[in-house]
Amino acid sequence: MAISWEGLKRFGMPRRTQPGPGEDGPGTKCENCQELLIKKTLNENLGICPLCNHHHRITARRRMEITLDEGTFEERYYNLISKDPLNFHAVKSYRDKLNQYWHATGEPSSMLCGTGELLGRPVALAISDGFFTQGSMGSVLGEKLTRIVEDCIKEKLPLITVSGSGAGARMEEGLFSLMQMAKTSAALGKLHDAGLPFISLCTRFTMAGVWASWAALGDIIIAEPKALIGFTGARVIKETIKKELPDDFQTAEFLLNCGQIDMIIDRKDMRKTLAQTLDYLCVSAASPSLQAQSNG
């Protein structure tokens, strides 16, 4: 359910040139400690509050910039944008809603993907953008992720995904959205069968159908501090089971203690950790002698 680059030009939507959400203007408040911060300082600090270490949401394109080596990113499938298969109307039409997010973020969809280098290591990268419909999973997100997985298999590349998705399947696309859970999971199953590494990075937020499908399937699952991760929100669970939940329920720290994720890494240390993890998973590429020993 996507249209081509000609469709993009017809809508008059240029590639991103304006600042993303939270990047313009002189100041902002920390979401956690409520202290006033200079936006430029916050951006230079990778979106981390220097006072309380709260990891603020950042755009998908900013995430790419702080993850990959400068100048190495080659974007793929930018020209895919959502159609409106249900002719959905609520307070706003679905088309109007998509156009609003497009103008606000400069991105045509909630997924940014491509290839590049991470400290000299070739990788494929797919990032959901929490500023575009909360990173919700529509047909284009699923199609982009599936295509980049297929590229990984063809080009023998490891895959890193970053979830910034506070919402799951996009209701405006109905079953076309829901089927992306199975579609992306099946594609990642083929990646696993091909013996190629997959690292899933979960940020605030990683919820609903995203966590119930591709975000939870990594060979290694990494989270940022205090990232909220889960399927149904805590309030709904509490009202359903009629029980009090732990104070840290659905935080990365809670999930690490329960064994659902593998590690929690500060954003400032993420590049190094991702590179080290890739070296561990790609034994043959990182250490041929070690691979020879294991085969012997």
C-alpha positions in Angstrom: 0.0 0.0 0.0 2.6 2.5 -1.1 3.1 5.0 -3.9 6.2 5.9 -5.8 8.6 8.9 -5.9 6.3 10.5 -8.6 3.6 10.4 -6.0 5.9 12.3 -3.6 6.5 15.0 -6.1 2.8 15.3 -6.8 2.1 15.9 -3.1 4.8 18.6 -3.2 6.7 17.0 -0.2 10.4 17.7 -0.4 13.1 15.7 1.4 13.6 16.9 4.9 15.2 20.4 5.2 13.5 21.7 8.4 14.4 20.9 11.9 12.7 17.9 13.5 10.4 18.1 16.5 12.2 19.4 19.5 15.2 20.6 17.5 14.3 24.2 16.9 13.7 27.0 19.3 16.0 28.1 22.2 14.8 26.1 25.2 12.8 23.2 26.5 12.0 21.5 29.8 13.3 18.1 30.7 10.5 15.6 30.6 11.7 14.0 33.8 13.2 16.6 36.1 11.4 19.6 34.6 14.5 21.7 34.6 14.9 24.2 31.8 17.4 23.1 29.2 19.0 24.8 26.2 17.9 22.8 23.1 21.3 23.2 21.4 23.0 21.8 24.5 20.5 18.9 24.8 21.0 18.1 21.1 24.8 18.1 21.5 24.4 15.8 24.5 22.6 13.3 22.2 19.2 14.1 23.7 20.2 13.2 27.2 19.4 15.6 30.1 22.8 16.6 31.7 21.1 16.9 35.1 19.1 13.7 35.5 20.3 11.5 32.6 16.8 11.2 31.1 17.0 9.9 27.5 14.6 12.1 25.5 13.1 10.9 22.2 15.1 11.9 19.1 14.1 11.7 15.5 15.0 8.7 13.4 17.4 10.8 11.3 19.2 12.1 14.3 19.4 8.5 15.6 21.0 7.5 12.3 23.5 10.4 12.6 24.7 9.4 16.1 24.9 5.7 15.2 26.6 5.5 11.8 29.9 6.8 10.7 29.6 10.3 9.2 28.9 10.3 5.4 28.4 6.5 5.1 24.6 6.3 5.2 22.8 5.4 2.0 19.0 5.6 2.4 16.8 3.1 0.8 13.1 3.0 0.0 12.5 6.7 0.8 9.9 6.8 -2.0 7.4 4.5 -0.2 4.5 6.3 1.4 1.1 5.1 2.7 -2.1 5.0 0.7 -5.5 5.2 2.3 -7.0 1.7 1.7 -10.0 2.2 4.0 -10.7 5.9 3.0 -10.5 6.4 6.8 -12.0 9.5 8.3 -12.2 10.5 12.0 -11.6 14.0 13.3 -9.2 14.3 10.4 -8.9 12.1 7.3 -6.1 9.7 7.2 -4.5 11.5 4.3 -4.6 14.8 6.1 -3.1 13.2 9.2 -0.2 11.7 7.1 0.4 15.0 5.4 0.5 16.8 8.8 3.1 14.5 10.1 5.0 14.7 6.8 5.2 18.5 7.1 6.1 18.4 10.8 8.9 15.8 10.5 10.1 16.1 7.0 9.8 12.4 6.7 7.3 10.6 4.4 6.8 7.6 6.7 7.5 6.3 10.2 10.5 4.2 9.1 14.0 5.3 8.1 16.2 2.5 6.6 19.4 2.1 4.7 23.0 0.9 4.9 26.2 2.4 6.3 29.2 1.8 8.5 29.3 1.6 12.2 32.9 2.2 13.4 34.0 0.8 10.0 31.7 -2.2 10.1 29.1 -2.5 7.2 25.5 -2.7 8.6 21.9 -2.2 7.6 19.9 0.1 9.9 16.1 0.4 10.3 14.7 3.0 12.7 11.1 3.8 13.5 10.4 7.4 14.2 8.3 8.2 17.3 7.5 11.7 16.0 5.6 10.2 13.0 2.3 8.8 14.2 4.2 7.7 17.3 6.2 5.3 15.1 3.1 3.2 14.6 3.4 0.2 12.3 1.6 0.7 9.0 2.0 -1.1 5.7 5.0 1.1 4.7 6.9 0.5 7.9 6.4 -3.2 7.4 7.4 -3.1 3.7 10.5 -1.0 4.4 11.7 -3.3 7.2 11.0 -6.4 5.1 12.9 -5.0 2.1 15.9 -4.1 4.1 15.9 -7.6 5.7 15.9 -9.1 2.2 18.7 -6.8 1.2 20.7 -8.0 4.3 20.3 -11.6 3.1 21.4 -10.7 -0.5 24.3 -8.6 0.6 25.3 -10.6 3.7 24.9 -7.7 6.1 24.0 -7.6 9.8 20.9 -5.8 10.8 20.3 -3.2 13.6 16.8 -2.0 14.3 15.8 0.9 16.6 12.3 1.1 17.9 10.9 4.5 18.8 7.4 3.3 18.6 4.8 4.2 21.2 2.0 2.7 19.2 1.5 -0.6 17.5 -0.5 -1.5 14.4 -2.0 1.6 12.8 -5.8 1.4 13.0 -6.3 3.6 9.9 -5.0 0.8 7.7 -6.9 -2.0 9.5 -5.7 -5.5 8.5 -3.1 -4.1 6.1 -1.4 -2.8 9.3 -1.9 -5.9 11.5 -0.5 -8.2 8.9 2.9 -6.4 9.1 3.5 -8.2 12.4 3.5 -11.6 10.7 5.3 -10.2 7.6 8.2 -8.7 9.4 8.5 -11.7 11.7 8.7 -14.0 8.8 11.3 -11.9 7.1 13.4 -11.9 10.2 13.0 -15.7 10.4 14.7 -15.9 7.0 17.5 -13.6 8.3 18.0 -16.0 11.2 18.1 -19.0 8.9 20.7 -17.2 6.8 22.9 -16.9 9.9 23.1 -13.2 9.8 23.1 -11.2 13.1 20.2 -9.0 14.2 20.4 -6.5 17.0 17.2 -4.9 18.3 17.6 -1.6 20.2 14.5 -0.6 22.2 14.0 3.0 23.2 11.3 5.0 24.9 8.7 3.8 23.8 8.6 0.3 22.4 5.1 -0.9 22.7 2.1 -3.0 21.4 2.5 -4.7 18.0 6.0 -3.5 17.5 7.2 -5.3 20.7 4.9 -8.3 19.8 6.8 -8.7 16.5 10.1 -7.4 15.2 11.4 -5.5 18.2 11.4 -8.6 20.4 13.1 -10.9 17.8 16.7 -9.7 18.0 19.6 -12.1 18.6 20.6 -9.5 21.2 18.0 -7.0 22.6 19.4 -3.8 24.0 17.5 -1.0 25.7 18.2 2.5 26.8 17.9 3.4 30.5 14.3 3.7 31.6 12.9 2.8 28.2 9.3 1.7 28.4 8.8 -1.7 26.8 5.6 -3.8 26.7 2.5 -4.8 24.9 -0.5 -3.3 26.7 -0.1 -0.2 28.8 0.2 -0.6 32.6 -3.1 1.2 33.3 -5.0 -1.2 31.2 -3.3 -4.2 32.7 -4.0 -3.0 36.2 -7.6 -2.4 35.5 -7.9 -5.9 33.9 -6.2 -8.0 36.5 -7.3 -5.8 39.5 -3.8 -5.9 41.0 -1.2 -3.4 41.9 1.8 -3.4 39.6 5.5 -2.8 40.5 6.6 0.8 40.4 9.1 0.1 37.7 6.8 -2.2 35.7 7.6 -2.2 31.9 10.8 -0.3 32.3 13.9 -1.6 30.7 15.3 -2.3 34.2 12.3 -4.4 35.0 12.5 -6.4 31.8 16.3 -7.0 32.3 15.6 -8.4 35.7 12.9 -10.7 34.2 15.3 -11.8 31.4 13.3 -10.3 28.5 16.2 -8.1 27.3 19.9 -8.6 27.3 21.4 -5.3 28.4 20.8 -1.6 29.2 23.2 0.8 27.6 23.5 4.6 27.9 23.1 6.4 24.6 26.6 7.8 24.9 28.0 4.3 24.9 25.7 2.8 22.3 27.9 3.1 19.2 30.8 1.3 21.0 28.5 -1.4 22.4 26.8 -2.0 19.1 30.2 -2.5 17.4 31.4 -4.8 20.1 28.2 -6.8 19.9 28.5 -7.1 16.2 32.1 -8.4 16.6 30.8 -11.0 19.0 28.0 -12.1 16.7 30.1 -11.9 13.5 32.9 -14.2 14.7 34.1 -15.0 11.2 34.4 -11.4 10.2 35.8 -10.1 13.6 38.3 -12.9 14.3 39.0 -15.5 11.6 41.4 -17.4 13.9 38.7 -17.7 16.5 36.3 -19.1 13.9 38.9 -21.6 12.8 39.3 -22.7 16.4 35.5 -23.1 16.8 35.4 -25.2 13.6 38.3 -27.3 14.7 
